[in-house]
Amino acid sequence: MFVLTKKEIDNMVSQSVIPSKSYFGGAPPFAFTEQGVAMLSSVLKSERAIEVNILIMRAFVKLRELISTNKKVEGKLKELENKFKEHDEQIVQIIQVINQLITPQENSKKKIGFTID
């Protein structure tokens, strides 16, 4: 169990989790970690407490699944980004070579004959 910081409380208010800071009655609230909820379930014995703790543990499991899924997606996106960066560099090189082939080269041939000054 830990005390929420002012910034965390502000985030809760801004995301409409709670109506206002006054909802806490002036004292910063406590929050439970996943392990804290597991320990609490061993202390509380009522049927309702057991049901609530099971629901909270399921929420933690879902949250962990979402985080791992997001990390996988983030990894795939970075992989694609790196792949396209390599292709971008290759495409730029190809365009530069094509531009060199398209641009007419200056004739450096000398004129035949002679000129009078």
N, C-alpha and C positions, 0 to 999 in steps of 0.2 A: 504494500500500500504506500502511496506517496501523495504529496500535496501538489495540486495543479499550480502552475506559475500564472502570473498576471497575463502573459501573452496567450497561454492556452485557454484561459477563461475568456479573453477577448475573442479568440477564434470561435469558441462555443457560442458566444452571443452573436457574432457576425454571421455564423452559419445557421442561425435560428434553432440551435439545439436547445437553448434555454431563452426565455423571454428577455431577461436582463440580469445584470450582475447582482441586483438586489435579491434575486431568487435565492442566493446562497446565504442571505442574512448577514452579510458583512464579513464572514469568515471564509477563507479559501477552502474549497472542497477537497476531499480525498478521492483518489482513484485507485483501482486495483489493477495489478498486472495479472497476466494469465496464471502465473504460479500462485498469486495471492488469492484468486478466485478458487483455485483447486484446494488450497489450504482452508479457505473459509468453508468450503463444502464439507470438509471433514469435521468441522466444529458444529455447524448448524444441522439439526436433525429433523426439522419439520418437513412435511411433504411439499409444501409450497417453496421452501428454501431450496430443496433438492431440485425441483422443477426449474426454478429460476437459474440456479447454478449450471444445470445442464444446458439451458438455452444460452447462457453467457459463454460457456465453453464452446458450444457450436459456433457462436459468433466469432470467437477467437480463431477457430479452425478455418472458417470461411475467410476471415481477414488474412490469415497466413497463406491460404490458397491464392487469393487475389494478388497479394504481394509477389508470390513466386511467379504467377502468370505474367504480371507486369514486367518482372525482371527478364523473363524469357522473351517477351515481345520487344523490350528495350534492346536486348542483345541482338535479336534478329534485325532490328532497324539499324543498329550501328554496323552490323555486318553488311547490310545492303548499302548503307551510306559509303562505307569504305570501298565496296566493289564499284559503285558508280563513280567515286572519285578517281579510281584507276582508269576507268573507261573515259572519263572526262579528259584526263591528261592525254590519253591516246588519241582521242578525237581531235583535240587541239593540235597535236603533232601532225595528224593526217591533213587537217585543213591548211596548216602552214606549208606542207609539201605540195599540196594541190595549188595553193596560191603561187608558190615559186614556179610551178610548171606552167601556170596560166600566164604569168607576167612575161611580156616579151623582153628578151635580152637585147641590150644595146649592141649594135654592130661595131666591132672594133677593126673592121677591115680598112686598109688604106686605099685611097682612091688611086685608080690607075692613071698614069699620065703625069704631066707636070703642070705646075701652076706658075703664073707670072705675077710677081708682086707689083 
